[in-house]
Amino acid sequence: MARRAALGYGRLPVSARASIEEGSSSHEDDRPSAPEAPSLGDALPAGAGLLAHLQLETRAATVAYWTAVLLVSASVLVPRLLPAVDYPQHLALADVARRLLDPRAPEHARYWINYFTYNGLFHVVVAELGRLLPIELAGRLVVASSLALLGGGALALVRTLGRPPSHAALFVPAIYSFSLGWGFVNFTLGTALAVTAAALVARALVRPSATLFAATALLGLACAATHVLAMLLLCLLGAALAAEVGWRSVGRVGDRLDRRAWRTFLRAFGALSPLLLGAAWCIAVYKIQYAWDPVAYKDATLEGTSPPLWQKFAYFGAWATGLHSDRTDQVLLGAALAVMATGGVLARLGRRGAPESGLAAKSRAVVLPFFAFLGAYLVTPMVFIGTHLIFPRLAQLVVLTAAIAAPAFPARVRTTARRVSLAIAVLTGVSLVVHMALFARETNDASRVIDDAPEGRRATAVVYSPETFSFRNGPLVHLAAYYGARKHGEWAFSFARYLSVPVRLRAGEGPAWPKIGWEFAPEGYDPRCRYARAFDLVFVKAPSDAPDEAAVRALVFSVDAAAVRLISHHGAYWLFDTKGLATDGTL
């Protein structure tokens, strides 16, 4: 012990000494890179900079965590087409927005940009980057940055709340979530902004400052301009943090209850008030857009529908991730949840035995956000305010808040638990890269067909079997929108018809919706209907029972099989020109 004191061991933080005593710093790579914060308010010193918020307990742990996050985020750069259902629609709209930045662009006659929306920051950022980079690279870079920001924001929130930093690794399996699998890229970016802003709110609850106030206001406004649901989640997360963290941060021994409650209210109001700017933005946008089209905010047949509660529990992994056909993503998420549950069991058993010392004794879990999001996940319907797939979007933050609420592991198993948590995180990143490579192999032929297409035309897609082995949920149904982005043309079933996105068709532009659509039902394609005639380039992904050109022609075009012209064919993907067909089909 005298030798340790001479080396300065006695001046180390308690948690850092505990780490050394556990043997986690037995060689160079495992030396503590940042103190393991024992309690709320002691998470980081008052003058801690950004890097301190982004470090784990040891240097090796920090490297492992960021390797996992960067693998997850960089995985989207592997394939040419991104396995996210609605993503190509948003990418194509971003390309239109890029062209509209030129006041002389002919697209002004057909489209207009509405910057005052709560579903548009992704499009605006990609459009600006598209001035410097190919639009598809710009889109994937923004998605990758969103995932990296979410990983950083989650770690910063965990550290700010004084939880064991390695708990953030248990959130990594949910970073590439169900929402991104469906291509909700504005919501993905908005969630990353929300979690980062929540870390600032948590910091302000402990040590308020004008800088934190301004930064929170700016991030909250950016979140509001990105996605309204992400802003609602930020408000819920901030309120739950304010109630619990605010109560702890102002309390003193012997305080009267009413005085402590008043101080908690003042502290919470000060930390949350910057979010009022973003909330006001969303309210103002809603009032304007509701006046444009009240019907758009209600689905007459499905509004309020939801599966029973037992399914929300039983299929939680599918709602939180649900990416891969082999379900490896759900296995990794289940492993992370099992680690959290194991920590809870060990902590409970430890309280029954000898009292814990060090981190486990002083670190208090922050549990209110978890119960708030679990409750929201359980009561929120699938279809709400005319929008589908709502409650599954909350599952991601259920996982994050569960990691925050999970008790610290007892000292005897803490190093092992940290290594297991980080191994799950790294395996998640590796698995995503592998699945992206498989997706590239499955869809590179589709990309080649798009490359062969002429520019500036109008295209639709008839996609049989839109799912792939590597990714579920039909990531190819909006294949024609990739043509719109890459070849700067028009595409069928364009999201420019919806009022919430920033790029919109002008009144009277575009053909009327078909009576029977075919994006999710290729058998509904009628090459002679008026909608189909407006889009005379037809991309086809053929089913396995149509192995040659004659079979594909007969299946898709029926009596017009001989009248269409083949432009390109690679593997299961085909491109036909249907110019000149008759227009006597169904509406």
C-alpha positions as CSV (number, residue, x, y, z in Angstrom):
1,M,0.0,0.0,0.0
2,A,2.9,2.4,0.7
3,R,4.2,1.8,-2.8
4,R,0.8,2.5,-4.2
5,A,0.5,5.8,-2.3
6,A,4.0,6.8,-3.5
7,L,2.8,6.3,-7.1
8,G,-0.2,8.5,-6.6
9,Y,-2.7,5.7,-6.2
10,G,-4.3,7.3,-3.2
11,R,-5.2,10.4,-5.2
12,L,-7.2,8.5,-7.8
13,P,-11.0,8.6,-7.7
14,V,-12.6,5.8,-5.6
15,S,-14.0,4.1,-8.7
16,A,-10.7,4.2,-10.5
17,R,-9.0,2.6,-7.5
18,A,-11.8,0.0,-7.5
19,S,-11.1,-0.7,-11.1
20,I,-7.4,-1.3,-10.4
21,E,-8.2,-3.5,-7.5
22,E,-10.4,-5.7,-9.7
23,G,-7.4,-6.2,-12.0
24,S,-9.0,-4.5,-15.0
25,S,-5.8,-2.4,-15.5
26,S,-3.4,-5.3,-15.4
27,H,-1.8,-4.1,-18.6
28,E,-1.5,-0.9,-20.6
29,D,-4.8,-1.1,-22.6
30,D,-7.0,-1.5,-19.6
31,R,-5.8,1.5,-17.6
32,P,-8.8,3.8,-16.7
33,S,-9.4,6.4,-19.4
34,A,-12.1,8.2,-17.3
35,P,-13.3,7.9,-13.7
36,E,-16.2,5.5,-13.1
37,A,-18.7,7.9,-11.7
38,P,-20.1,6.7,-8.4
39,S,-23.2,8.8,-8.2
40,L,-25.4,11.5,-9.7
41,G,-23.7,14.8,-9.8
42,D,-20.3,13.2,-9.6
43,A,-20.6,11.7,-13.0
44,L,-18.1,14.1,-14.5
45,P,-16.3,17.1,-13.0
46,A,-17.7,20.5,-13.6
47,G,-15.2,21.4,-16.2
48,A,-15.3,18.1,-18.1
49,G,-15.1,18.5,-21.9
50,L,-16.8,16.6,-24.7
51,L,-14.2,13.8,-24.8
52,A,-14.8,13.0,-21.1
53,H,-18.5,12.3,-22.0
54,L,-17.5,9.9,-24.7
55,Q,-15.1,7.6,-22.7
56,L,-15.8,4.4,-20.9
57,E,-14.2,3.0,-17.8
58,T,-11.0,1.9,-19.5
59,R,-9.1,2.7,-22.7
60,A,-9.8,-0.7,-24.0
61,A,-13.5,-0.4,-23.2
62,T,-13.6,3.0,-25.0
63,V,-12.0,1.6,-28.1
64,A,-14.3,-1.4,-28.1
65,Y,-17.4,0.7,-27.7
66,W,-16.6,3.1,-30.5
67,T,-15.5,0.3,-32.7
68,A,-18.9,-1.2,-32.3
69,V,-20.7,2.2,-32.9
70,L,-18.6,2.9,-36.0
71,L,-19.2,-0.5,-37.4
72,V,-22.9,0.0,-37.0
73,S,-22.8,3.5,-38.6
74,A,-20.3,2.6,-41.4
75,S,-22.3,-0.5,-42.3
76,V,-24.7,1.7,-44.4
77,L,-21.8,2.6,-46.7
78,V,-21.3,-1.1,-47.8
79,P,-24.2,-1.6,-50.3
80,R,-25.2,0.8,-53.1
81,L,-28.9,0.5,-52.1
82,L,-29.8,0.9,-48.5
83,P,-32.1,-1.8,-46.9
84,A,-34.5,0.7,-45.4
85,V,-38.0,0.6,-46.9
86,D,-39.0,4.3,-47.2
87,Y,-35.4,5.6,-47.5
88,P,-35.3,5.8,-51.4
89,Q,-38.4,8.0,-51.3
90,H,-36.7,10.5,-48.9
91,L,-33.5,10.3,-50.9
92,A,-35.3,11.1,-54.2
93,L,-37.1,14.1,-52.5
94,A,-33.7,15.3,-51.2
95,D,-32.4,15.2,-54.8
96,V,-35.4,17.3,-56.0
97,A,-34.6,19.7,-53.1
98,R,-31.0,19.9,-54.3
99,R,-32.2,20.9,-57.8
100,L,-34.7,23.4,-56.4
101,L,-31.8,25.3,-54.7
102,D,-31.1,26.6,-58.2
103,P,-33.7,29.3,-58.9
104,R,-33.6,28.6,-62.6
105,A,-34.2,24.8,-62.3
106,P,-37.2,23.6,-64.3
107,E,-38.4,21.6,-61.3
108,H,-39.8,24.8,-59.8
109,A,-42.8,24.4,-62.2
110,R,-43.7,21.0,-60.6
111,Y,-42.4,21.2,-57.0
112,W,-42.1,23.6,-54.2
113,I,-40.1,23.5,-50.9
114,N,-41.8,24.0,-47.5
115,Y,-39.1,24.6,-44.9
116,F,-41.6,25.1,-42.2
117,T,-42.3,21.5,-41.4
118,Y,-41.5,19.0,-38.7
119,N,-40.4,16.2,-41.0
120,G,-37.7,17.7,-43.1
121,L,-34.2,18.2,-41.8
122,F,-32.9,15.1,-43.4
123,H,-33.9,16.3,-46.8
124,V,-32.5,19.7,-46.3
125,V,-29.1,18.5,-45.0
126,V,-28.8,15.9,-47.8
127,A,-29.7,18.4,-50.4
128,E,-27.0,20.8,-49.3
129,L,-24.4,18.0,-49.1
130,G,-25.6,16.9,-52.6
131,R,-24.1,20.1,-54.0
132,L,-20.7,18.7,-53.1
133,L,-21.2,14.9,-53.3
134,P,-23.3,12.4,-55.2
135,I,-26.7,12.4,-53.7
136,E,-26.7,8.8,-52.8
137,L,-23.4,9.1,-50.9
138,A,-24.7,12.3,-49.2
139,G,-27.8,10.4,-48.0
140,R,-25.9,7.4,-46.6
141,L,-23.4,9.8,-44.9
142,V,-26.3,11.5,-43.1
143,V,-27.7,8.2,-42.0
144,A,-24.3,7.0,-40.8
145,S,-23.8,10.2,-38.9
146,S,-27.2,9.9,-37.3
147,L,-26.3,6.4,-36.0
148,A,-22.9,7.6,-34.7
149,L,-24.6,10.6,-33.0
150,L,-27.1,8.3,-31.4
151,G,-24.3,6.1,-30.0
152,G,-22.4,9.2,-28.7
153,G,-25.6,10.8,-27.3
154,A,-26.5,7.5,-25.5
155,L,-23.0,7.3,-23.9
156,A,-23.1,10.9,-22.9
157,L,-26.5,10.5,-21.3
158,V,-25.3,7.4,-19.4
159,R,-22.2,9.2,-18.2
160,T,-24.0,12.4,-17.2
161,L,-26.4,10.4,-15.1
162,G,-23.6,8.7,-13.2
163,R,-24.4,5.2,-14.5
164,P,-21.6,2.7,-15.4
165,P,-20.5,3.8,-18.8
166,S,-20.3,0.3,-20.2
167,H,-24.1,0.1,-19.9
168,A,-24.2,2.2,-23.0
169,A,-22.8,-0.9,-24.9
170,L,-26.1,-2.7,-24.1
171,F,-27.9,-0.2,-26.2
172,V,-25.8,-0.8,-29.3
173,P,-28.0,-3.6,-30.6
174,A,-30.9,-1.2,-30.8
175,I,-29.1,1.7,-32.6
176,Y,-29.9,0.4,-36.0
177,S,-33.6,0.0,-35.1
178,F,-36.9,-1.2,-36.5
179,S,-37.6,2.5,-37.4
180,L,-34.5,2.7,-39.7
181,G,-35.3,-0.7,-41.1
182,W,-38.5,0.8,-42.4
183,G,-36.6,3.8,-43.7
184,F,-37.9,6.5,-41.3
185,V,-34.7,8.5,-41.7
186,N,-36.1,11.8,-40.3
187,F,-37.2,10.0,-37.2
188,T,-33.8,8.3,-36.9
189,L,-32.0,11.6,-37.1
190,G,-34.5,13.2,-34.8
191,T,-34.0,10.4,-32.2
192,A,-30.3,11.0,-32.2
193,L,-30.8,14.7,-31.7
194,A,-33.4,14.0,-28.9
195,V,-31.0,11.7,-27.0
196,T,-28.2,14.1,-27.3
197,A,-30.4,17.0,-26.1
198,A,-31.6,14.8,-23.2
199,A,-27.9,14.5,-22.1
200,L,-27.8,18.3,-22.0
201,V,-31.0,18.4,-20.0
202,A,-29.6,15.9,-17.5
203,R,-26.4,18.0,-17.2
204,A,-28.4,21.1,-16.6
205,L,-30.4,19.5,-13.9
206,V,-27.2,18.9,-11.9
207,R,-25.2,22.0,-12.9
208,P,-27.3,24.6,-14.8
209,S,-25.5,27.1,-17.1
210,A,-26.4,29.6,-19.8
211,T,-24.3,27.5,-22.3
212,L,-26.4,24.4,-21.6
213,F,-29.6,26.4,-21.9
214,A,-28.6,27.7,-25.4
215,A,-27.3,24.4,-26.6
216,T,-30.4,22.6,-25.5
217,A,-32.7,25.1,-27.2
218,L,-30.8,24.7,-30.5
219,L,-30.8,20.9,-30.4
220,G,-34.5,20.9,-29.4
221,L,-35.4,23.1,-32.3
222,A,-33.3,21.0,-34.7
223,C,-35.1,17.9,-33.3
224,A,-38.5,19.6,-33.9
225,A,-37.7,20.4,-37.5
226,T,-36.6,16.8,-38.1
227,H,-39.5,14.8,-36.7
228,V,-42.5,15.6,-34.5
229,L,-42.5,12.2,-32.8
230,A,-38.8,12.5,-31.9
231,M,-39.6,15.9,-30.3
232,L,-42.4,14.3,-28.3
233,L,-40.0,11.6,-27.1
234,L,-37.5,14.3,-26.1
235,C,-40.2,16.0,-24.1
236,L,-41.1,12.7,-22.4
237,L,-37.5,11.8,-21.7
238,G,-36.7,15.3,-20.4
239,A,-39.7,15.4,-18.1
240,A,-38.9,12.0,-16.6
241,L,-35.3,13.0,-16.1
242,A,-36.4,16.3,-14.5
243,A,-38.7,14.6,-12.0
244,E,-36.1,12.1,-10.8
245,V,-32.8,13.8,-11.3
246,G,-34.1,17.2,-10.3
247,W,-35.4,15.8,-7.0
248,R,-32.1,14.2,-6.2
249,S,-29.9,17.1,-7.2
250,V,-31.6,19.7,-5.0
251,G,-32.2,17.6,-1.9
252,R,-30.5,18.0,1.4
253,V,-30.7,16.1,4.7
254,G,-33.5,17.5,6.8
255,D,-35.2,19.4,4.0
256,R,-38.8,20.1,4.3
257,L,-40.8,18.3,1.6
258,D,-42.5,21.4,0.3
259,R,-39.2,23.4,0.0
260,R,-37.5,20.5,-1.8
261,A,-40.5,20.1,-4.2
262,W,-40.4,23.8,-5.0
263,R,-36.6,23.7,-5.7
264,T,-37.1,20.6,-7.8
265,F,-39.8,22.4,-9.8
266,L,-37.5,25.5,-10.4
267,R,-34.6,23.3,-11.4
268,A,-36.7,21.2,-13.7
269,F,-38.3,24.3,-15.3
270,G,-34.9,25.8,-15.9
271,A,-33.6,22.7,-17.6
272,L,-36.7,21.9,-19.7
273,S,-37.7,25.5,-20.7
274,P,-35.3,25.5,-23.7
275,L,-37.4,22.7,-25.2
276,L,-40.4,25.1,-25.4
277,L,-38.9,26.6,-28.6
278,G,-39.0,23.2,-30.4
279,A,-42.5,22.5,-29.0
280,A,-43.8,25.8,-30.2
281,W,-42.4,25.0,-33.7
282,C,-44.3,21.7,-33.8
283,I,-47.5,23.3,-32.6
284,A,-47.3,26.0,-35.2
285,V,-46.6,23.5,-38.0
286,Y,-49.5,21.3,-36.9
287,K,-52.0,24.2,-37.0
288,I,-51.0,25.1,-40.5
289,Q,-50.9,21.6,-41.9
290,Y,-54.2,20.6,-40.2
291,A,-55.9,23.5,-42.0
292,W,-54.4,22.2,-45.3
293,D,-55.8,18.7,-44.9
294,P,-57.6,17.6,-41.7
295,V,-58.2,14.1,-43.2
296,A,-54.5,13.4,-43.4
297,Y,-54.3,13.3,-39.6
298,K,-56.7,10.3,-39.2
299,D,-56.9,6.9,-40.7
300,A,-60.6,6.1,-40.9
301,T,-60.2,2.3,-40.8
302,L,-57.1,1.7,-38.6
303,E,-56.8,4.7,-36.3
304,G,-56.0,3.6,-32.7
305,T,-55.6,-0.1,-33.6
306,S,-52.8,-2.0,-31.8
307,P,-51.9,-5.6,-31.0
308,P,-52.7,-7.0,-27.5
309,L,-50.3,-6.3,-24.7
310,W,-49.0,-9.8,-24.6
311,Q,-47.8,-9.5,-28.2
312,K,-46.0,-6.2,-27.3
313,F,-44.1,-8.1,-24.7
314,A,-43.6,-11.4,-26.6
315,Y,-42.4,-9.8,-29.8
316,F,-40.5,-6.9,-28.2
317,G,-37.3,-7.9,-30.1
318,A,-39.1,-7.8,-33.4
319,W,-40.6,-4.3,-32.7
320,A,-37.2,-2.9,-31.5
321,T,-35.1,-4.3,-34.3
322,G,-36.8,-6.7,-36.7
323,L,-34.1,-6.3,-39.4
324,H,-32.8,-9.6,-40.5
325,S,-34.6,-12.7,-41.9
326,D,-32.3,-14.9,-39.8
327,R,-33.2,-12.9,-36.6
328,T,-29.6,-12.5,-35.4
329,D,-30.4,-8.9,-34.5
330,Q,-33.1,-10.1,-32.1
331,V,-30.7,-12.6,-30.6
332,L,-28.1,-9.9,-29.9
333,L,-30.7,-7.6,-28.4
334,G,-32.0,-10.5,-26.3
335,A,-28.5,-11.1,-25.0
336,A,-28.2,-7.4,-24.1
337,L,-31.5,-7.5,-22.2
338,A,-30.4,-10.7,-20.5
339,V,-27.2,-8.9,-19.2
340,M,-29.4,-6.1,-17.8
341,A,-31.7,-8.6,-16.1
342,T,-28.7,-10.5,-14.7
343,G,-27.3,-7.3,-13.2
344,G,-30.6,-6.6,-11.6
345,V,-30.8,-10.1,-10.0
346,L,-27.2,-9.9,-8.8
347,A,-27.8,-6.5,-7.3
348,R,-30.9,-7.7,-5.5
349,L,-29.0,-10.7,-4.1
350,G,-26.1,-8.5,-3.1
351,R,-28.4,-6.3,-1.0
352,R,-29.5,-9.4,0.9
353,G,-25.9,-10.3,1.7
354,A,-22.9,-8.3,2.7
355,P,-23.1,-4.6,1.8
356,E,-21.5,-3.6,-1.4
357,S,-18.6,-1.1,-1.5
358,G,-17.4,1.3,-4.2
359,L,-19.4,2.0,-7.3
360,A,-22.2,-0.5,-6.7
361,A,-22.9,1.0,-3.3
362,K,-22.9,4.7,-4.4
363,S,-24.3,4.5,-7.9
364,R,-28.1,4.9,-7.9
365,A,-30.1,3.8,-10.8
366,V,-32.3,6.3,-12.7
367,V,-35.5,4.4,-13.2
368,L,-38.3,6.9,-14.0
369,P,-37.4,7.3,-17.7
370,F,-37.6,3.5,-18.1
371,F,-41.1,3.3,-16.6
372,A,-42.2,6.3,-18.6
373,F,-41.1,4.8,-21.9
374,L,-42.3,1.3,-21.1
375,G,-45.7,2.7,-20.3
376,A,-45.8,4.7,-23.5
377,Y,-44.8,1.7,-25.5
378,L,-47.6,-0.4,-24.0
379,V,-50.4,2.2,-24.3
380,T,-49.5,3.8,-27.7
381,P,-51.4,2.2,-30.7
382,M,-49.9,1.0,-33.9
383,V,-51.8,3.7,-35.9
384,F,-52.0,7.1,-34.4
385,I,-53.0,10.5,-35.9
386,G,-53.1,8.9,-39.4
387,T,-49.5,7.5,-39.1
388,H,-48.6,3.8,-39.0
389,L,-46.0,1.9,-37.1
390,I,-46.0,4.2,-34.1
391,F,-45.5,2.2,-30.9
392,P,-42.6,0.1,-32.3
393,R,-40.6,3.4,-32.7
394,L,-40.7,3.7,-28.9
395,A,-39.0,0.4,-28.3
396,Q,-35.6,1.8,-29.1
397,L,-35.8,4.2,-26.1
398,V,-37.2,1.5,-23.9
399,V,-33.9,-0.3,-24.4
400,L,-31.8,2.8,-23.8
401,T,-33.7,3.7,-20.6
402,A,-33.5,0.1,-19.4
403,A,-29.7,0.3,-19.8
404,I,-29.8,3.5,-17.7
405,A,-32.0,1.9,-15.1
406,A,-30.0,-1.3,-14.8
407,P,-28.1,-1.6,-11.5
408,A,-24.3,-1.6,-11.4
409,F,-22.8,-5.1,-11.3
410,P,-21.2,-6.2,-8.0
411,A,-17.4,-5.6,-8.0
412,R,-16.6,-9.4,-8.2
413,V,-18.2,-9.7,-11.7
414,R,-18.0,-6.1,-12.9
415,T,-15.1,-6.6,-15.3
416,T,-16.6,-9.8,-16.8
417,A,-20.0,-8.0,-17.2
418,R,-18.3,-5.1,-19.0
419,R,-16.5,-7.4,-21.4
420,V,-19.7,-9.3,-22.2
421,S,-21.5,-6.1,-22.8
422,L,-18.8,-4.8,-25.1
423,A,-18.6,-8.2,-26.9
424,I,-22.4,-8.0,-27.6
425,A,-21.9,-4.4,-29.0
426,V,-19.0,-5.4,-31.3
427,L,-20.8,-8.5,-32.5
428,T,-23.7,-6.3,-33.4
429,G,-21.5,-4.1,-35.5
430,V,-19.9,-7.1,-37.2
431,S,-23.3,-8.7,-37.9
432,L,-24.6,-5.5,-39.5
433,V,-21.6,-5.2,-41.8
434,V,-21.9,-8.9,-42.8
435,H,-25.7,-8.5,-43.5
436,M,-25.0,-5.3,-45.5
437,A,-22.5,-7.2,-47.6
438,L,-25.1,-9.9,-48.2
439,F,-27.7,-7.3,-49.1
440,A,-25.2,-5.8,-51.5
441,R,-24.7,-9.2,-53.1
442,E,-28.5,-9.6,-53.4
443,T,-29.2,-6.1,-54.8
444,N,-26.2,-5.1,-56.9
445,D,-28.0,-6.3,-60.0
446,A,-30.9,-3.9,-59.2
447,S,-28.3,-1.1,-59.0
448,R,-26.8,-2.1,-62.3
449,V,-30.2,-2.0,-64.0
450,I,-30.7,1.6,-62.6
451,D,-27.3,2.5,-64.0
452,D,-28.5,1.4,-67.4
453,A,-31.7,3.4,-67.4
454,P,-32.0,6.6,-69.4
455,E,-32.0,9.9,-67.4
456,G,-35.0,12.2,-66.8
457,R,-37.8,9.8,-67.5
458,R,-40.7,8.6,-65.4
459,A,-40.4,5.2,-63.7
460,T,-42.4,2.7,-61.7
461,A,-41.4,-0.6,-60.2
462,V,-43.2,-4.0,-60.1
463,V,-41.4,-5.9,-57.4
464,Y,-42.1,-9.5,-56.7
465,S,-40.7,-10.8,-53.4
466,P,-39.5,-7.4,-52.1
467,E,-37.9,-9.0,-49.0
468,T,-34.3,-10.3,-49.1
469,F,-32.5,-13.0,-47.0
470,S,-30.4,-10.3,-45.3
471,F,-33.2,-7.8,-44.5
472,R,-36.9,-8.2,-44.0
473,N,-39.9,-5.9,-44.4
474,G,-39.6,-5.4,-48.2
475,P,-36.7,-3.0,-48.6
476,L,-37.1,-3.0,-52.4
477,V,-40.7,-1.9,-52.7
478,H,-39.7,1.7,-53.5
479,L,-37.1,0.7,-56.0
480,A,-38.3,3.3,-58.5
481,A,-37.4,6.1,-56.1
482,Y,-33.8,5.1,-56.4
483,Y,-34.1,5.9,-60.1
484,G,-35.5,9.3,-59.2
485,A,-32.5,10.1,-57.0
486,R,-29.8,8.7,-59.3
487,K,-31.2,9.6,-62.7
488,H,-33.1,12.8,-61.7
489,G,-36.4,11.7,-63.1
490,E,-39.9,11.1,-61.8
491,W,-41.1,8.1,-59.9
492,A,-44.4,6.5,-59.1
493,F,-46.1,6.7,-55.7
494,S,-44.0,9.7,-54.8
495,F,-44.0,10.9,-51.2
496,A,-44.1,14.4,-52.6
497,R,-47.9,14.1,-52.3
498,Y,-47.7,14.1,-48.5
499,L,-48.0,17.4,-46.7
500,S,-45.4,16.7,-43.9
501,V,-42.3,16.4,-46.1
502,P,-40.6,19.6,-47.3
503,V,-40.6,18.8,-51.0
504,R,-44.2,18.8,-52.4
505,L,-45.9,18.6,-55.7
506,R,-47.7,21.7,-56.8
507,A,-51.5,21.6,-56.9
508,G,-52.6,19.8,-60.0
509,E,-49.3,18.2,-60.7
510,G,-48.9,14.5,-61.0
511,P,-51.5,11.9,-62.2
512,A,-54.3,10.8,-59.9
513,W,-53.6,7.8,-57.6
514,P,-54.5,4.5,-59.2
515,K,-57.6,2.7,-58.1
516,I,-55.5,-0.4,-57.5
517,G,-51.9,0.2,-56.5
518,W,-49.0,-2.3,-56.9
519,E,-46.0,-1.2,-54.8
520,F,-46.9,-3.8,-52.1
521,A,-49.0,-5.9,-54.5
522,P,-47.3,-6.4,-57.9
523,E,-50.2,-8.5,-59.2
524,G,-52.2,-5.3,-59.2
525,Y,-50.1,-3.7,-62.0
526,D,-52.1,-2.9,-65.1
527,P,-49.7,-1.5,-67.8
528,R,-52.7,0.2,-69.5
529,C,-54.1,2.0,-66.5
530,R,-53.8,5.8,-66.6
531,Y,-51.3,5.9,-63.7
532,A,-49.1,3.3,-65.3
533,R,-49.1,5.1,-68.6
534,A,-47.7,8.2,-66.8
535,F,-44.6,6.1,-65.9
536,D,-43.3,4.3,-69.0
537,L,-40.1,3.0,-67.5
538,V,-40.9,-0.2,-65.6
539,F,-38.3,-1.8,-63.2
540,V,-39.2,-5.4,-62.5
541,K,-37.8,-7.8,-59.9
542,A,-39.0,-11.2,-61.2
543,P,-40.1,-14.1,-59.0
544,S,-38.3,-17.3,-59.1
545,D,-41.0,-19.0,-61.3
546,A,-40.3,-16.5,-64.1
547,P,-36.8,-17.6,-65.1
548,D,-36.5,-16.0,-68.5
549,E,-37.5,-12.9,-70.5
550,A,-40.5,-14.5,-72.1
551,A,-41.9,-15.5,-68.7
552,V,-41.3,-12.1,-67.2
553,R,-42.9,-10.3,-70.2
554,A,-46.0,-12.6,-70.0
555,L,-46.3,-12.2,-66.2
556,V,-46.0,-8.5,-66.0
557,F,-47.4,-7.2,-69.3
558,S,-49.9,-10.0,-70.3
559,V,-51.3,-9.2,-73.8
560,D,-48.7,-6.4,-74.2
561,A,-45.8,-8.8,-73.7
562,A,-44.5,-8.4,-77.2
563,A,-45.1,-4.6,-77.3
564,V,-42.6,-3.5,-74.6
565,R,-38.9,-3.0,-75.2
566,L,-36.2,-4.5,-73.0
567,I,-33.6,-1.9,-71.9
568,S,-31.6,-3.8,-69.3
569,H,-31.4,-7.1,-67.5
570,H,-29.1,-8.2,-64.6
571,G,-30.0,-11.3,-62.6
572,A,-33.6,-11.2,-61.3
573,Y,-33.9,-7.5,-62.3
574,W,-35.3,-6.1,-65.6
575,L,-36.1,-2.8,-67.1
576,F,-38.7,-2.3,-69.8
577,D,-39.8,0.7,-71.9
578,T,-43.6,0.7,-72.2
579,K,-43.9,3.8,-74.3
580,G,-46.8,3.7,-76.8
581,L,-49.1,1.2,-75.0
582,A,-52.8,1.8,-75.1
583,T,-54.6,3.6,-72.2
584,D,-57.8,1.6,-71.9
585,G,-57.0,-0.1,-68.6
586,T,-58.5,0.4,-65.2
587,L,-58.2,3.8,-63.5
